[in-house]
Amino acid sequence: MGMMIDVARIDNTTNNLANVDSPGFKKDNQAFTSYLKKEISRMEAENTERKEKYIGAFETAVVLDEVYSDFQQGSFVETGNNTDFYINGDSFFHVSGTDEKDFYTKSGAFTINSEGLLTDFSGNYILNNAGETITFDKDSVIDENGNIYVDNVISGRIGIYAFDNEKQLVKKGNNLFEYTGNQNGINEDFESKVIQGGFEKSNVNSIREMVNLIDAQRHFEICQRVITTEDELLNAAVNRVGTIR
């Protein structure tokens, strides 16, 4: 069970490290829980009878209980590109997937497609606060309040939203999240500021993740040695101690 936990830790850590340069990526953390609690007792003689006496309890295993995202904000990376945006706050950009499902992202590294619409690099559309696609060009501007200016005329406001319960945001790949809670828990954000010309960096700390990886690998090796030692002891018990002379 310890080795299985270490494998889960290694998988999680390597995924975080693989996305250390992914704009807006939120690292995953893990929570573990114990299970299969066993009661311990011993038999004692009382008068002429033997009775069971309770000693205590212990857990016989640990399992991965939950993988959850850490929504701590990443640092600002200045690029100078007018299609890159950073939200100084806890909000997310509203995205429409290719299947027209609603998603949300912290990755503000956008581009302009052949139709002149603002999209992410997977081709998903970035939406305004009315749920519509955004017409954009190299001279378009979005101010800190999220207002979109095309040819110096306001054409709308980029959709940025906060959530009552961020734990109900589920990763769907490509830095997209789907909100699984009640739609009343989605709130348009007018407090956070939008900065054009840069995006949010991943919140993965590569040094800390490397330490976690080394720790998990070493613990895995220790568990292996325990199993090997136990196997050798059983082998000795069967082939030596149990030998009939």
HUWO-V786098 format. One record per backbone hydrogen bond with DSSP energy under -1.0 kcal/mol. NH is the residue of the N-H (numbers start at 1). CO is the residue of the C=O. Records with the same first field share a line. If there is no record, write none. Layout:
# HUWO-V786098
NH = CO + CO
This chain:
# HUWO-V786098
5 = 1
6 = 2
7 = 3
8 = 4
9 = 5
10 = 6
11 = 7
12 = 8
13 = 9
14 = 10
15 = 11
16 = 12
17 = 13
18 = 14
20 = 17
22 = 19
24 = 200
25 = 22
29 = 68
31 = 66
33 = 63
35 = 61
38 = 58
40 = 56
42 = 53
44 = 51
46 = 49
49 = 46
51 = 44
53 = 42
55 = 40
56 = 40
58 = 38
61 = 35
63 = 33
65 = 31
66 = 31
68 = 29
70 = 27
77 = 199
79 = 197
80 = 197
84 = 81
85 = 108
86 = 195
88 = 193
89 = 87
92 = 161
93 = 105
94 = 159
95 = 103
96 = 125
97 = 101
100 = 97
103 = 95
104 = 177
105 = 93
110 = 83 + 108
111 = 119
113 = 117
116 = 113
118 = 134
119 = 111
120 = 124
123 = 120
125 = 96
126 = 118
127 = 94
128 = 132
129 = 157
131 = 128
136 = 116
140 = 137
141 = 149
143 = 147
146 = 143
148 = 156
149 = 141
150 = 153
153 = 150
155 = 148
158 = 146
159 = 127
161 = 92
162 = 187
164 = 185
168 = 165
169 = 166
170 = 178
172 = 176
176 = 173
177 = 104
178 = 170
180 = 168
185 = 182
186 = 183
187 = 162
189 = 160
193 = 88
194 = 144
195 = 86
197 = 84
199 = 77
201 = 75
203 = 25
209 = 205
210 = 206
211 = 207
212 = 208
213 = 209
214 = 210
215 = 211
216 = 212
217 = 213
218 = 214
219 = 215
220 = 216
221 = 217
222 = 218
223 = 219
224 = 220
225 = 221
226 = 222
227 = 223
228 = 224
229 = 225
230 = 226
231 = 227
232 = 228
233 = 229
234 = 230
235 = 231
236 = 232
237 = 233
238 = 234
239 = 235
240 = 236
241 = 236
242 = 237
243 = 240
